[in-house]
Structures are given as C-alpha cells and as structure tokens.
Amino acid sequence: MIGLQVRQARLAREPQWSLEELSQHLMQVAQLELGASSLSKIETGVRSVYDFEVQALAQTLEVSLDWLFSAPLEPGS
C-alpha cells in the first residue's frame, strides 16, 4: 500500500539512502528495529505495515502520513 511511496521518499534523499541506511535511521529517529530485508518487502508490497511502523517511516523520511498514503504517480501523468 505505501511501499512505492517509501521507496520514492528513500531515493529522494540527498544523498540517496540504501535500505540499510533507512533501517539505521529508523532506529536512531524512531527507535524502530526494521531490517533492510523487511523494508525491501514493504517497498515491494510483499509485507504489510503496522500502524506504528507507518508513523515511524513518515517521521524518519520526513514526509506526512497523507503523502505516504497518496497514490503514486503513474508514468506519463
């Protein structure tokens, strides 16, 4: 549901964050232990996300919850 948005926000960082770097920042900012493998599964829609994880992702990536739940833009739109 929010996987594409998480990936977009992660890659929009300057410099871009790897999944491992996002994992480390989640621990530092939100005290949430979520490994790179789990983050990859979230980004690809294989793993669901708990409400507290959504909050931590938004806080760490510095995006709003509304933005995380917004539909990703289709190519060419």
FENLINRA-V622395 format. One line per field, one symbol per residue. phi: phi as a letter, one per 30 degrees, with the letter a starting at -180 (. if undefined). burial: # if it has 24 or more other ideal C-beta (glycine too) atoms within 12 Angstrom, else .. A space follows every 10 residues. Layout:
phi = ???
burial = ???
This chain:
phi = .ceddddddd dddcdecddd ddeddedddc hccbdedddd dddcidcdbd eddddddddd dhbddedecd ddddeic
burial = .##.###.## ......#.#. .##.##.... .#.#...##. .##.....#. ..##.###.# #.#....#.. .......
